[in-house]
Amino acid sequence: MRLLLWVCLAFLLGCGGRVESEPAPTFVQAESIEWETQGGGNLRFDVRRGEGGSFVIRVTRRDFRAVDATVTLTREKSVPIYDLVAQVFEGKENLSGSESPERGETGTWTSVFVVDRAKQRHKVTSSHLQSELRALRYWVEEQLPSSAASPE
């Protein structure tokens, strides 16, 4: 009995008194995706299904200014990004995981939410999915004219 007590005590001390686990997987079919980067590279947009299998991206903020720009994502424009967005909308990507801090961009915070059909927001905490979705952000920025920002 004492041996078991010592083994348990040693285990708890080795773990710092706590046991960490990954969150349960979260798969939801999306009604929309909401993206917001604050700080450097300020950008806010949402993604919704469009006609003919496309996705409509509405940009509402860029470089600390209000904008009203729309970009359409089709498979022909970017196969990898289109396929990733389609996977998220179909509920085939795990949204949960351990968040990792952004690297290389100090003073920048990005939050991505998947909104389901019941209008419930699910934060993307999977560092793998966050990393893959950065390609969407950069693609959106490339599609915007440099004059898309307008004074508030």
Phi, psi and omega per residue, in radians:
M1 nan -0.742 3.126
R2 -1.121 -0.647 3.131
L3 -1.070 -0.768 3.117
L4 -1.096 -0.717 3.100
L5 -1.073 -0.764 3.129
W6 -1.155 -0.679 3.114
V7 -1.115 -0.800 3.122
C8 -1.094 -0.742 3.127
L9 -1.107 -0.768 3.114
A10 -1.095 -0.684 3.126
F11 -1.112 -0.821 -3.129
L12 -1.118 -0.712 3.103
L13 -1.165 -0.649 3.105
G14 -1.153 -0.496 3.128
C15 -1.613 0.095 -3.093
G16 1.250 0.360 3.111
G17 1.423 0.108 -3.134
R18 -2.528 2.686 3.105
V19 -2.049 2.111 -3.130
E20 -1.714 2.533 3.083
S21 -2.447 2.766 3.086
E22 -1.247 2.535 3.075
P23 -1.141 2.747 3.101
A24 -1.075 2.514 3.122
P25 -1.037 2.531 3.118
T26 -2.185 2.000 3.088
F27 -2.135 2.083 3.109
V28 -2.387 2.536 3.029
Q29 -1.368 2.336 -3.006
A30 -1.639 2.485 2.919
E31 -1.624 -0.608 3.085
S32 -2.782 2.909 3.023
I33 -2.130 2.298 3.107
E34 -1.960 2.250 -3.121
W35 -2.091 2.326 3.036
E36 -2.518 2.116 3.026
T37 -1.945 2.184 3.113
Q38 -1.953 2.722 -3.079
G39 1.519 -2.559 3.112
G40 -1.059 2.428 -3.121
G41 1.318 0.495 -3.103
N42 -0.835 2.146 -3.102
L43 -2.744 2.369 3.064
R44 -2.377 2.243 3.067
F45 -2.682 2.842 3.013
D46 -2.273 2.704 -3.098
V47 -2.103 2.293 3.096
R48 -2.364 2.780 3.067
R49 -1.161 2.444 3.078
G50 -1.973 -2.846 3.140
E51 -1.438 2.635 3.035
G52 1.119 0.485 3.125
G53 1.461 0.072 -3.139
S54 -1.449 2.997 3.019
F55 -2.136 2.331 -3.140
V56 -1.785 2.199 -3.108
I57 -1.959 2.089 -3.141
R58 -1.896 2.039 -3.138
V59 -1.645 2.221 -3.105
T60 -2.035 -0.188 3.131
R61 -2.655 2.398 3.108
R62 -2.696 2.305 3.108
D63 0.893 0.792 3.060
F64 1.163 0.390 3.124
R65 -2.320 2.595 3.069
A66 -1.259 2.401 3.069
V67 -2.380 2.878 3.030
D68 -2.424 1.527 -3.104
A69 -2.243 2.518 3.132
T70 -2.158 2.343 3.121
V71 -2.211 2.432 3.111
T72 -1.894 2.235 3.107
L73 -1.806 2.101 3.051
T74 -2.127 2.857 3.136
R75 -1.079 -0.572 -3.125
E76 -1.183 -0.518 -3.104
K77 -1.351 -0.633 3.131
S78 -2.842 1.741 -3.098
V79 -1.038 -0.886 -3.073
P80 -1.104 -0.722 -3.121
I81 -1.228 -0.741 3.100
Y82 -1.032 -0.822 -3.120
D83 -1.090 -0.696 3.113
L84 -1.111 -0.838 3.138
V85 -1.078 -0.735 3.114
A86 -1.074 -0.700 3.115
Q87 -1.086 -0.733 3.119
V88 -1.119 -0.796 -3.121
F89 -1.115 -0.563 -3.137
E90 -1.452 -0.030 3.122
G91 1.336 0.449 -3.094
K92 -1.735 0.020 3.121
E93 -1.959 2.362 3.094
N94 -1.329 2.142 -3.111
L95 -1.495 -0.364 -3.031
S96 -1.615 2.671 3.087
G97 2.853 -2.927 3.111
S98 -1.603 2.163 3.088
E99 -1.242 2.491 3.038
S100 -2.059 2.484 -3.141
P101 -1.120 2.574 3.101
E102 -1.168 2.462 -3.128
R103 -2.008 2.581 3.081
G104 1.512 -0.306 -3.131
E105 -2.203 1.665 3.124
T106 -1.412 2.547 -3.133
G107 1.324 0.357 -3.139
T108 -2.196 2.276 3.118
W109 -2.260 2.241 3.132
T110 -2.080 2.339 3.022
S111 -2.146 2.337 3.083
V112 -2.170 2.265 3.116
F113 -2.152 2.467 2.984
V114 -1.834 2.172 -3.137
V115 -1.759 2.160 -3.111
D116 -1.520 -3.121 -3.067
R117 -1.156 -0.378 3.084
A118 -1.536 0.156 3.134
K119 1.196 0.354 3.082
Q120 -1.510 2.329 -3.119
R121 -1.614 2.291 3.118
H122 -2.092 2.039 -3.139
K123 -1.271 2.352 3.061
V124 -1.382 1.963 3.131
T125 -1.971 -0.054 3.093
S126 -1.256 2.038 -3.136
S127 -1.110 -0.541 3.105
H128 -1.133 -0.843 -3.134
L129 -1.197 -0.686 3.079
Q130 -0.983 -0.779 -3.125
S131 -1.105 -0.781 3.129
E132 -1.133 -0.654 -3.105
L133 -1.242 -0.278 3.072
R134 -1.024 -0.537 3.098
A135 -1.061 -0.622 3.088
L136 -1.113 -0.784 3.122
R137 -0.998 -0.873 -3.101
Y138 -1.144 -0.630 3.109
W139 -1.121 -0.773 3.123
V140 -1.048 -0.803 3.138
E141 -1.062 -0.666 3.126
E142 -1.151 -0.507 -3.092
Q143 -1.382 -0.358 -3.086
L144 -1.446 2.369 3.030
P145 -1.170 2.635 -3.130
S146 -1.081 -0.348 3.134
S147 -1.620 0.224 -3.108
A148 -1.162 -0.454 3.131
A149 -1.386 2.400 3.093
S150 -2.297 2.606 -3.135
P151 -1.054 2.567 3.107
E152 -1.361 nan nan
